[in-house]
Amino acid sequence: MRDSIESGGTPNLLLLYYQPLLWVVWQLLLIPRFAFPLSCIERRPALRQGARRAGWVGCNIVLEGIPAEARIQMVEGGKPADPLEVRKRYARLRPLAQIPPDTRGWTLDVLNLLRSLKNTEFDLSEAYALEPALARLHPANRHIRDKARQQLQVLRDVGMVQFLGRGRYRLR
């Protein structure tokens, strides 16, 4: 999965939850192929020696590691979402596909952490306050603040963040 994300070969993911007794699709969620940061992948233990594929290592996908914008509801509570709204949400995300896969993870992680601020408007100091969380996600990077500021510019360029001036930003 790691290689797939880094090479840009991840497929779209559809998550289906259904009510088996009622034969009803209760929830259908789309995660576009370009919305998987490495931080959402959780390594599982290798299969035991007695297993048919002993030594094979799988993974879990941690949905909280994927930005909320990238989790597109197609069916919720058994009711289909408006197809035009689903297409609009996907179209808003599509510019993320233009970011090279090896740097896209940073962009998605910064976006996800900015959403955790609970405010749509924030300043650079609030973004810098996310430094410990970003350092945990990217321990090899020694220039977290610089990278976070760069990713704010990338998010601005793809239309997900609006620069208001004087170090102020707004999530769109």
Protein Blocks (a to p, Z undefined) as FASTA:
>chain_A
ZZmmmnopaccdddddddfklopafbdcdddfklccfklpccdddddfklmkgoiacddd
dfklpcfklmccfbgghiacdfklmmmmmmmmmmmmmpcfklmmmmmmmmmmmmmnopab
dcfklmmmmmmmmmmmmmmbcblmlmmmmmmmmmmmnopaccebjhiacdZZ
